[in-house]
Amino acid sequence: MKSLQEFYNDKDTKENVKMYLIEFLEGIAIKKAFAREDIAGVAEAKELIEKAFDNLDNLFSPKPKKIEPVNEAR
């Protein structure tokens, strides 16, 4: 998990990997479209890649500190 967090913290690399994957899928989609093949799976793969990168934010972004309420009546 440590290496995944290091990947998450390296913003440039993370963005470059994401863009590479999306651009790769776009190339596949174009080839499939010109061949009149179904490209629905490519669109789904793109959505899953985006969700995976969003999930990294959920895993590693700093969580707000929970502030315990103070009972002023005491």
N, C-alpha and C positions, 0 to 999 in steps of 0.2 A: 504494500500500500504506500510505502514511503516514496518509491519511484513514481507512482501515479501522482502523488502530491507535489513532487518536484516538477513533474510535467505541467501540472495545473499552475504552479507558481511562475513558470517560465512563459509569460504571456505571449511573447513573439513566436516561440516554437509552437505553443498550443494553437494560436491563430493560423500559423502556416500549415500545420497538419490538418486542421479543419478545412481550410480553403483548398488544400490539395485533394482531400477526399471528395469535397463537393464538386470541384472542377473535373475530377476523374469520372464521377457519376454523370455529370453533364455531357461529357464526351461519349459515354456509353449510351445515354439517352438519345443523343443526336444520331449515332450510328443505327440504333434500333428504330428510330422514327423514320429514317430514310429507307430502312429495309422493311418498313411497314409492320414492325413487330410491336408487341405490347410493351409499353414502357411504364406501366403502373407500378411494377416492382422497383423500378429505379426511383420513382418519386417516394415510395415508401421507405426505401433505403436512405434517401436524403433526410427524411423526417426523423428516422431513427438515429442517424448520426448527429443531427442537431439536438435531439433529446439527450443523447449520451453526453454531449458537451455541456448542456444545461445541467445535467445531473452532477457533473464535476463541481459546478458552483454550489449545489446543495450539499455535496460531501465536504468541500474544503473551504468555503467562504466562512469568514469569522461569524460566529453566532452572537447575536446581541446578548449582553449579560442580563440575566434575570435579576431584577431588583426586588428584594423582599419588602413587602409593605411594612411600614412602621405603624404600630398601634399607638396613636397619640393619646389615647385615653388612659394609659398606664402612668 
